[in-house]
Amino acid sequence: QVQVVESGGGLVQAGGSLRVSCAASGSGFRLNGMAWYHQPPGQERELVAAWATSGGANYADSVKGRFTISRDSAENTVLLQMNNLKPEDTGVYYCNAVLTRQGDIRGYWGQGTQVIVSS
């Protein structure tokens, strides 16, 4: 069994910062990468940042220069540091962990963490 768990969301004023984390746990897998998705209220889920073990990170234009995705020292954990938050960053942030398990590569979703940015 594999579990992907996000944490660290909350309420913050515009211009503030939050850090959310995503941890994959279980057995028999290898982490290939993780990606964070943002789902604003009533809208589709959209990719905001992605990180791969092979190196490099990619960001949506809307968060470039404000968000940073990085690997944490804790095993199989990736952080998303969000600075200069804007009201439009409000929504649920989901993590998708791309894992190799039993020869297959697939993404595993977490349950999401809520971020609310007040103006």
VENKA-V591323 format. One record per run of one state. SS is the DSSP state (H for helix, E for strand, C for the rest). FROM is the first residue (numbers start at 1). LEN is the number of residues. If there is no record, write none. Layout:
ss | from | len
SS | FROM | LEN
SS | FROM | LEN
This chain:
ss | from | len
C | 1 | 1
E | 2 | 6
C | 8 | 2
E | 10 | 4
C | 14 | 4
E | 18 | 9
C | 27 | 2
E | 29 | 11
C | 40 | 5
E | 45 | 8
C | 53 | 4
E | 57 | 3
C | 60 | 7
E | 67 | 5
C | 72 | 5
E | 77 | 6
C | 83 | 4
H | 87 | 3
C | 90 | 1
E | 91 | 11
C | 102 | 2
E | 104 | 6
C | 110 | 3
E | 113 | 6
C | 119 | 1
